[in-house]
Amino acid sequence: MMRRIDIDRVNLRGLLWKKRVQAARELRLHPNTLAKKLKGESDWMLRELNALADFAKVDIDQIVRIE
């Protein structure tokens, strides 16, 4: 059975407000790539989501929901 991961993009954008460049550096992504991921135009890798939660100092459950 395949499970779906739902990403709370609104919450992510809020957590990263004015910190996108630093978050992109932390994730080793180009800022434009991060912007595409935040808009849902590009897929996230699980390691990126974990690193993003660490960067934002939140639990992963605040940014993803597994269905």
LUMLOMI-972491 format. One record per residue (C-alpha): residue in three letters; chain; x, y, z. Coordinates in steps of 0.2 Angstrom, whole numbers. Example, Ala and Ser with C-alpha at 12.3 -4.5 7.8 and 13.67 -1.06 7.14 Angstrom:
resn, chain, x, y, z
Ala, A, 62, -22, 39
Ser, A, 68, -5, 36
END
This chain:
resn, chain, x, y, z
Met, A, 0, 0, 0
Met, A, 7, 17, -5
Arg, A, 5, 31, 7
Arg, A, 3, 49, 2
Ile, A, 13, 64, 10
Asp, A, 3, 80, 10
Ile, A, 14, 95, 12
Asp, A, 7, 111, 21
Arg, A, 14, 124, 9
Val, A, 6, 138, 17
Asn, A, 14, 134, 34
Leu, A, 30, 131, 26
Arg, A, 30, 148, 17
Gly, A, 25, 156, 34
Leu, A, 40, 147, 43
Leu, A, 52, 153, 30
Trp, A, 46, 171, 28
Lys, A, 62, 182, 26
Lys, A, 73, 166, 28
Arg, A, 72, 158, 11
Val, A, 89, 162, 6
Gln, A, 96, 155, 22
Ala, A, 85, 140, 20
Ala, A, 91, 137, 2
Arg, A, 109, 137, 8
Glu, A, 105, 125, 22
Leu, A, 97, 113, 10
Arg, A, 110, 116, -3
Leu, A, 97, 122, -16
His, A, 96, 136, -27
Pro, A, 84, 149, -20
Asn, A, 74, 147, -36
Thr, A, 73, 128, -34
Leu, A, 67, 131, -16
Ala, A, 54, 144, -22
Lys, A, 47, 130, -35
Lys, A, 46, 117, -21
Leu, A, 36, 130, -10
Lys, A, 24, 133, -24
Gly, A, 22, 115, -28
Glu, A, 30, 116, -45
Ser, A, 44, 104, -40
Asp, A, 43, 88, -28
Trp, A, 52, 87, -11
Met, A, 64, 74, -6
Leu, A, 61, 67, 11
Arg, A, 79, 72, 17
Glu, A, 75, 90, 11
Leu, A, 59, 90, 22
Asn, A, 68, 84, 37
Ala, A, 82, 97, 35
Leu, A, 69, 110, 33
Ala, A, 60, 105, 49
Asp, A, 77, 106, 58
Phe, A, 81, 123, 50
Ala, A, 64, 130, 55
Lys, A, 66, 122, 73
Val, A, 49, 113, 71
Asp, A, 43, 95, 71
Ile, A, 41, 87, 54
Asp, A, 22, 84, 58
Gln, A, 20, 103, 57
Ile, A, 24, 103, 39
Val, A, 19, 86, 32
Arg, A, 5, 74, 35
Ile, A, 5, 56, 30
Glu, A, -11, 49, 23
END
